[in-house]
Amino acid sequence: MQGQMGQRAEMPPAVSVRLEVLAKRADFLRAAQARRQGTGGFLLQARQRREVEADAAVIRIGYTCSKKLGNAVARNRAKRRLREIARAVLPAHGRPGWDYVLVGRPNATATREFALLLADLEKALALIHPKAP
């Protein structure tokens, strides 16, 4: 597949994990009471769902950006960036059956380098889900 200016574009790997967006306030509150991992660009909240709650093969993700981040334009930019890093990282590093909430940070989420945000999410997920010995 040819990309812009004749460069070869790489296709992302096919992943069988589905991402769904959290919509209910109760889901956000449950995630807020579970595991947390702060990074330079955002706060990650994560919790494992009970088997009776929902489909175990789905990763659910939510985004929160309060008015502390700035006006609507700044908040929407921060949420767009959080959505994109979640799309890029969670299928490979997230765990099915878990809920994740990315909380934007003032003066960080909208302005931090995108590569650093990606690295932040990978590191936070590694700390939330330590490897089994």
C-alpha positions in Angstrom: 0.0 0.0 0.0 1.5 3.3 -1.1 1.4 6.2 1.4 1.8 9.9 0.7 4.7 10.9 -1.6 5.3 7.2 -2.6 6.4 6.1 0.8 5.4 2.6 1.9 2.8 2.8 4.7 2.7 -0.1 7.2 -0.6 -1.7 8.1 -1.4 -2.0 11.8 -1.7 -5.6 13.0 -5.1 -7.2 13.1 -6.3 -7.3 16.7 -9.3 -9.3 17.9 -10.0 -7.1 20.9 -12.9 -4.7 20.8 -12.9 -1.2 22.4 -16.1 0.2 23.8 -16.6 3.7 25.3 -17.9 4.0 28.8 -21.1 5.9 28.9 -22.6 5.5 32.4 -21.5 7.7 35.4 -21.5 4.6 37.6 -18.8 3.0 35.5 -16.6 6.1 35.8 -17.2 6.1 39.6 -16.2 2.4 40.0 -13.1 3.0 38.0 -12.2 6.0 40.1 -12.2 3.8 43.2 -9.9 1.1 41.7 -6.3 1.2 40.6 -4.6 4.5 39.6 -1.4 5.3 37.8 -0.3 8.9 37.2 1.9 9.9 34.3 3.2 13.2 33.0 0.4 13.6 30.6 -2.7 12.1 32.3 -4.0 9.9 35.1 -5.0 6.3 34.3 -7.7 4.6 36.3 -8.3 0.9 35.8 -10.5 -1.8 37.2 -11.3 -5.4 36.3 -15.0 -6.0 35.7 -16.8 -8.8 37.4 -17.9 -11.6 35.1 -21.6 -10.7 35.5 -21.1 -7.1 34.5 -20.3 -7.3 30.8 -18.7 -9.1 27.9 -15.3 -10.4 29.1 -13.7 -10.0 25.6 -14.2 -6.2 25.5 -11.9 -3.4 26.7 -14.0 -0.4 27.8 -12.5 3.0 27.9 -13.6 6.4 29.2 -12.2 9.9 28.9 -12.5 12.8 31.4 -11.3 16.3 30.9 -12.5 18.9 33.5 -12.8 22.6 33.1 -9.4 22.9 34.9 -7.9 22.0 31.4 -9.3 25.2 29.9 -12.1 26.2 27.6 -14.1 23.8 25.4 -11.5 23.9 22.6 -8.7 22.9 25.0 -10.7 20.1 26.6 -11.8 18.7 23.2 -8.2 18.8 22.0 -7.1 16.9 25.1 -9.9 14.3 24.6 -9.0 13.8 21.0 -5.4 13.1 21.9 -6.5 10.7 24.7 -8.8 8.8 22.3 -6.0 8.4 19.8 -3.4 7.1 22.2 -6.1 4.7 23.5 -6.7 3.4 20.0 -3.0 2.9 19.4 -2.0 1.3 22.6 -4.9 -0.5 24.3 -5.5 -3.2 21.8 -1.9 -4.4 22.2 -1.3 -3.7 25.9 -4.8 -3.5 27.6 -6.6 -6.5 29.0 -10.0 -7.7 27.9 -12.5 -7.5 30.8 -11.0 -4.3 32.2 -12.3 -0.7 32.3 -9.9 2.1 31.8 -10.5 5.9 32.3 -8.0 8.4 31.0 -8.2 11.7 33.0 -6.6 14.7 31.3 -4.2 16.9 33.2 -4.0 20.7 33.0 -1.1 22.1 31.0 0.0 18.6 30.1 -2.4 16.5 28.0 -3.0 19.0 25.2 0.6 20.2 25.0 2.7 17.1 25.7 4.5 15.5 22.8 2.4 12.8 21.3 5.2 10.2 21.4 5.5 10.9 25.1 1.8 10.4 25.7 2.0 7.0 23.9 5.0 6.0 26.1 3.1 7.2 29.2 0.2 4.9 28.5 2.4 1.9 27.8 4.3 2.5 31.0 1.1 3.0 33.1 -0.4 -0.2 31.7 2.8 -2.1 32.5 2.6 -0.8 36.1 -1.1 -1.6 36.5 -0.7 -5.1 35.0 2.7 -6.4 36.3 4.1 -9.5 34.6 3.5 -12.7 36.4 6.8 -14.1 38.0 
